[in-house]
């Protein structure tokens, strides 16, 4: 009799210790003993009482209660060992989320690539379900999303990905903040680098290829040549001066580009747009001659003078010494950007792409004659010039054009 009581006491003590060791947040395996409209009743080995999985917990998983069967084993998380009614509260959804967090951490540690279906899109990025978690792909990590798009255009492009399966890498897992962040760009980086190497082997300097403008920056435009981007430097966009690539191109434009240079070691592709256009300097001597009166627009002002845009895409120099007599200390006090001026051609060096202008050599009579010729639709004849003005722009100053 004593031994029997001793055994009962030992069993109760062991059960008591087992129950005390189970804490909130623990994941345990239980057995479904009953199902009703309120949820599941789950028996946990080592616990004195059955636990309850509330119906709303199942709804978070978008799973019907009919999908569960009595007698089936199920993993649950302990939410509360005892609530105000003495119930042991359990959660199926959080147990499964914990497993999802572990899988996400493993993927990040191994740098594995995972495929998921885009469920939603907003201006910030994409929402991708990961088991019972909601993963996020920031817009900056969405593949082939052109740079420089407006927020509305960016959202529209990302909306097209909803319902599509994309490859991603996990780049952040933070359980406390419930942040699970993916990168589609990183998952594709290896493939893209491989395609770029193949493309570099296929391309030849001097070739003409078709591409799509994928991004604009202050220094130039990126063009996707089919798996790899090349750069058109701002100086290669046009023969005339370009202040920003948006003056010439916009994202999504289909363009033909000239393969200017290839750097296989640095994996860089240099492109040109202007090399496929006629060089206006090739015909400059046919269009202009020394002594001719011309009209141009000041494109920029510098310490040594002003650059003037002439048709068709010629940028000429109006040196400080040719602005007025005496020369102004600050050219910007006399001429300004955007100003339209009538000037006289004083030098032409087509081979060096230089053309010098003079403002001080133009008289009021010259201006009137030019204006009248313009109205009449004829070219204004230049006034007789014995020789190029003695105070023509120094060669070193013209060289800066």
C-alpha angles and dihedrals in degrees: 000000000000092000092050092052089046091055093048090051092049091050092049091047092050091049090048092052091046092053093047091053092058111087140177110288095029117132114220137169117246139174123241107239100170142010125201139154090278095057138264133335109212128190114217118199111239094023121108093220140034120259130232128229107196120225092239088060089059092046090059086065093049088236124139116234088233088071090072124078133202112255095028120128116237137181114236138174121230107239098173128001089210130003127196090281093048094254125146103230118211135181128209095182095054092046089055091044089055089055089048091052089052091050090049091051091050091050091051093047093050094037087231123174117238129191121219140163119250108239102177142005133203136164091278098052146279132322114218123180113232106191103296093343130086112232123199130214110196115224089245088062097047112111121247094001103151117238120243098033121147116249092254094049091046092052091047092054092048092048087064088065094060109117093017125118113237134181117239145172124219110244101168135026118179114163095183093055091034091233120155111172127185134190122212089181094058092048090055097040095092092049092045092050089051091050090048091054090050091048092049089055091050099045124085128196110255094031124126117228136177121236145154124250104246102176146359127220133172089257098048149304130292118221124196108223093186111298098354136060126231125193128235103200113221090248089059097052097084142347090247123067114280119198095192132003091241087073088068108022143023131203111276096029115141109225142174112231136190116233099235103174140350126210107190093177095051091033092231128145118201116203137186134204099180094058087070091054126078111267105240090205089066089070099032094110090053092050101041139032135184111276094026120136112232137176122225143159123244106244098181141351124224137176092267098044142290136302115227128201115225128180129298097026098298117145111202132184126244101192120210089246089060098048099075144332113282095028113248117249088221114034091197089069090064106030132026139192113281094022116139113223139180110222141165124246108237103169140015126193104169095176091057094038093240130139122174125208136193129207098177091058091062116091128202088253089055090052093050092048091049092049092050092049090050091053091046090049096239132115115264111241115233119245113253111280120196094195141336109293114271092233096056116152113282114257092241091055093049089050089065091064 
